[in-house]
Amino acid sequence: MVPAGERRDQRDTWHGFSNALSRSFEMAATFALFVLLGLFIDDRVGTRPLFTIVFALLAVTGLGARAYYTYKAQIARDEEGKPWLHKNP
């Protein structure tokens, strides 16, 4: 159901902006937390910048994998039931 005075495509556009903003904040915050954790451990152990680099690479790898699989799942949901996915007999 679309609110009065709002078109479906307009609502989908705003929904897309909302998803993009929340995902970008999640990525930035997660990366920052991992780097801060690495800095904290490096400060305690005295191995600067070893753990900072390790945790930063771990965060980038994990966030990249999560973004890839989330995108693949979203595309599969969006294309479900589309005619170009049907096999010809």
C-alpha positions in Angstrom: 0.0 0.0 0.0 1.4 3.4 -1.0 0.6 6.5 1.1 -1.8 9.0 -0.5 0.0 11.4 -2.9 3.1 9.2 -3.2 3.9 7.0 -6.2 5.3 3.5 -5.8 8.5 4.3 -7.6 9.1 7.4 -5.4 8.6 5.3 -2.3 11.0 2.7 -3.6 13.6 5.5 -4.2 13.3 6.7 -0.7 13.5 3.2 0.7 16.7 2.7 -1.4 18.3 5.8 0.1 17.4 4.6 3.6 19.0 1.2 3.0 22.2 2.8 1.5 22.5 5.2 4.4 22.2 2.5 7.0 24.6 0.2 5.2 27.2 2.9 4.8 27.0 3.9 8.5 27.2 0.2 9.4 30.4 -0.2 7.3 32.0 2.9 8.6 31.2 2.2 12.3 32.3 -1.5 12.0 35.6 -0.5 10.4 36.2 2.2 13.0 35.5 -0.2 15.9 37.9 -2.8 14.5 40.7 -0.3 14.1 40.1 1.1 17.6 40.2 -2.4 19.0 43.5 -3.0 17.1 44.9 0.2 18.5 43.9 -0.7 22.0 45.5 -4.2 21.8 48.6 -2.7 20.2 48.9 -0.2 23.0 48.5 -2.9 25.7 50.9 -5.4 24.0 53.3 -2.8 22.5 53.2 -4.2 19.0 52.0 -1.1 17.1 50.7 -1.3 14.3 50.5 -5.1 14.0 47.0 -5.7 15.5 45.7 -2.4 14.0 46.5 -3.7 10.5 45.3 -7.2 11.2 41.9 -6.0 12.5 41.6 -3.4 9.7 42.2 -6.1 7.1 39.8 -8.5 8.9 37.1 -5.7 8.9 37.5 -4.9 5.2 37.4 -8.6 4.3 34.3 -9.3 6.4 32.5 -6.2 5.3 33.2 -7.0 1.7 32.0 -10.6 2.0 28.8 -9.4 3.8 28.1 -6.8 1.2 28.6 -9.3 -1.6 26.3 -11.9 -0.1 23.7 -9.4 0.9 23.6 -8.0 -2.6 23.3 -11.5 -4.1 20.4 -12.3 -1.8 18.7 -9.0 -2.6 19.0 -9.6 -6.3 17.6 -13.1 -6.0 14.6 -11.8 -4.0 14.0 -9.0 -6.6 14.2 -11.3 -9.6 12.1 -14.1 -8.1 9.3 -15.0 -10.5 10.6 -12.8 -13.4 10.0 -14.3 -16.8 13.7 -14.3 -17.9 14.4 -16.8 -15.2 12.0 -19.4 -16.5 13.6 -22.2 -18.5 12.1 -22.9 -22.0 10.7 -26.5 -22.4 
